[in-house]
């Protein structure tokens, strides 16, 4: 963006709903510029030299954590990982005390992944450093939504008006779906949601999205289809009959994808259950942008870390006037 | 010695109240009767004179969880909140399912507050609140329990519930039920609806309460045994109660100030201090409850005073325990409805005092000669801020923390003795 008056003002990135369209376009713009760095032979710039980023992952994650780690290191930030198994949380320490302990190490940014909805906000309300929500319970996963839109924007540009994006799978327990509904809507896309009713959240009919029960109808004429990972414990919780039936009814197969637009893009936040929510032929097929999502992820997280870690620098710059 | 509370306002009329030997002598229009010889005079100066309230539902955490509250601090919060009697629930550690626990509670209350507020323990319905075997209700009644409830560990088996009701009926003890289907939405943290969907947390639909209200009403009708429904939170449950009452079922019910003043939007921002069981519901539910209190479907108000320590509540929403403290705030909160003209003051006396007394067979002060001299003077205009320092409860887990309250109890007498 060329608008020099724009200024990033957020201390934290907790949820897409906190962002304006201008904020989103700025993040995507910065991320696109970092994407170029990732193609260079030497993929490292000194932008965040001396900055400290702590990756505080209370819930298991390989991809998101690695993605933030790579993003931080490419900007020359020092990144440190704290996982639940290696932390005092396993010894009964409260989230509050772990957070205060981390803060005492004076990080610039903490990325938190936590099984409780609201956990990132819990930290943000108590700590002065920047907090990135790396996924909190079923609530939000803003960097995933941003990287999904960055991936789509490489094909569509940043105006999603008139585009139809179908999100297929377990919406109820998906922070990816929640964040994507906010973001895709903000960028002008029409969102369709498709899941068995047992996997739809309460009040979904008031979301800015169309709920379509039949997967074929949901996919029809879509510009993109986003499959969600089915957590196997949903079946054990009695929300589904069995996984074979789920696959038969909801799997994104080549035949089903044929109902979408010919140039439709297929996304999946990973890790994929091949054969369950997405067929091999689709995952590895020409429509799939799953690997683009991974590279977009690094660039998006570079942008977010950059914006949060340098938030106050403009204001703090020394004045040499008069 | 006779005490005269002079120039108090009782239901909008200036009155003088004469008290002797812990009993009401007379209440007469102010200045109409000459004072007896040697009478001690307390100038009330226009403060509101009300009968001490009875809270039919509180948790004093003692024995076992004294870091949250104990009998002494719980009764202090009661006294300063205008309560002359409190029924305390059985989910202590050990559970109040044996006479020894009941006696311990009563002894502690009598030692610390010999004149009141009075403590009325509620017996566990089943041993250890486990829902499997009947608790020794005869022994518990003899020790001083006045009613029966498993409260937060509701009896899920209809068969067991029936046997509890039958056995308690022989003893003249009313069964109180916390209505919650334990399987429907197990693990909920708030009301189920658009907001729980948006916040990404598990919700409980109002049906999770109302199905058990319906079950209890049907058992009550079939057995012809009264039952009391605790802390009703939803319009749907009110509808079920209305249906049952129209059939002549002896079902009584209560709600709490927080359901009358708040709705689920208090959970926005994942505020663990707004997490309570049953959960805060929609604004429509709040309105239906206000109406049901007015028309008597909900004949009782209770606090469901449920103290928790700061470190327990300062967690993520899903991990924080449910419950609010309530004894300190009950009167100023419900007085708001009187101030706004939604209720009148007489209704407050009815729902906080006479209603509970009738259902549970407890003494109360109707300001008739011979009634127990349990009363307080309330200043409806005093403003104060809710904080750990201004609350008498040991805990301050209330969604009203930091808010300004209008109205506070200035002086309280139990048994004719001034507590403060």
Interface residues (C-beta under 8 A of the other chain):
Chain A: X94 X95 X96 X114 X116 X117 X118 X119 X121 X122 X136 X137 X138 X139 X140 X172 X175 X178 X201 X202 X203 X204 X206 X207
Chain B: X192 X193 X194 X195 X196 X197 X198 X199 X200 X201 X203 X205 X269 X270 X311 X314 X315 X316 X317 X318 X319
